[in-house]
Amino acid sequence: MAASRRSEAVQGATLIAPPLLYSLLILAAPLLTLLFYSFFLLKTGYSDLEQGFTLENYRQLAVDPIFRAIMVRSLWVSGLVTLATVLLAFPVAYYLSFVVRPDRKALWLFLITIPFWTSYLIRVFLWKVIMEQNGVINSTLTGLGIIDEPVTMLRTVGAIVMTLAHAYAPFAILPIFVALEKIDRSLLEAGRDLGESRLMTFWRVTLPLAMPGVIAAVLIVFIPTVGDYVTPELIGGGRIPMVANFIQVQMLGLNNRPLGSAMSVSAMLAVAVIAGIFLLVNLRYLKVRQ
């Protein structure tokens, strides 16, 4: 028996070894490199690194009001994007789960994933074309006589939120849909049999049971949008920089890899802390609490 278990363990380790090694090389190695660089300093007037371990980069960031302001802005914009994305995604997922016929759901899922067929960069450029001064929205509103002059939509937080919410919508729809599909429909029928209205049944039964999917959608959208670089650069026109744009300036513009690495590590820690707090608050929905 013991030999059989050891054999199964060896087979399991052999099976997961290639993807584990790949993950370490692709994910862990860059993160460790950033962490390593963040404890160095540039020599004054040179691009070479000084030898030795130092926390000067982190101390500099802790007292830098510009970095704090950009970090807060990044978290705020990402929070708005997450809220908008989940609020838009939930009705779509609900309709797909409860209204669409079972034999049509595969088609709907196929349609939802169509945006993934095109590059993320192309989708951002399309939104730029739509919202620019002579774009589709302004041309339509002007042609209908609703407005006299084009409205400035680019280089605003609203434009960034709208673009990111559209880009990450499928990432929110799919986990919410999966959670809704797992709900036992007999529970909803029992709620209505006990005299609850459809609205109260949704509030007391459907929504709590769908919360694991909502939590997954929040994390899937919030974490990457904090570090998004393309949308603030193209839609914001560089006037509303987020933390990724600030890191790019340090890394490539000023060639200050240690400070840029410290910014990256600090941003990851901030996101990890917020995500951890969010998960702790929602433990009861994830059924982790004993």
Disulfide bonds with the S-S distance in Angstrom:
none
